[in-house]
């Protein structure tokens, strides 16, 4: 038997801590810590395009939902609805990324 879940979690956490310590030691020796951090936040074109596509899809879905739910539409309501749909799209993307850890 592999043991209880708490033991497995503790062992996994200890392994991760050891890996991080080894990475930090290697970074101190080679001076690559800043380069690795900069590389982690670099976004390639495909990732940016997917993010923009996701935001546009959320915005369109929320804007259409808003249009379906209101009775009459005036020009100011178009602007307000579009702005609120954009805020909702940003919130939906942030929530999805928080849940999927991506």
LINWORA-V425713 format. One record per backbone hydrogen bond with DSSP energy under -1.0 kcal/mol. CO is the residue of the C=O (numbers start at 1). NH is the residue of the N-H. If there is no record, write none. Layout:
co=(CO | CO)
nh=(NH | NH)
This chain:
co=(4 | 5 | 6 | 7 | 8 | 9 | 10 | 11 | 12 | 13 | 14 | 15 | 16 | 17 | 18 | 19 | 20 | 21 | 22 | 23 | 24 | 25 | 26 | 27 | 32 | 33 | 34 | 35 | 36 | 37 | 44 | 45 | 46 | 47 | 48 | 49 | 50 | 51 | 52 | 53 | 54 | 55 | 56 | 57 | 58 | 59 | 60 | 61 | 62 | 63 | 64 | 65 | 66 | 74 | 75 | 76 | 77 | 78 | 79 | 80 | 81 | 82 | 83 | 84 | 85 | 86 | 87 | 88 | 89 | 90 | 91 | 92 | 93 | 94 | 95 | 96 | 97 | 97)
nh=(8 | 9 | 10 | 11 | 12 | 13 | 14 | 15 | 16 | 17 | 18 | 19 | 20 | 21 | 22 | 23 | 24 | 25 | 26 | 27 | 28 | 29 | 30 | 31 | 36 | 37 | 38 | 39 | 40 | 41 | 48 | 49 | 50 | 51 | 52 | 53 | 54 | 55 | 56 | 57 | 58 | 59 | 60 | 61 | 62 | 63 | 64 | 65 | 66 | 67 | 68 | 69 | 70 | 78 | 79 | 80 | 81 | 82 | 83 | 84 | 85 | 86 | 87 | 88 | 89 | 90 | 91 | 92 | 93 | 94 | 95 | 96 | 97 | 98 | 99 | 100 | 101 | 102)
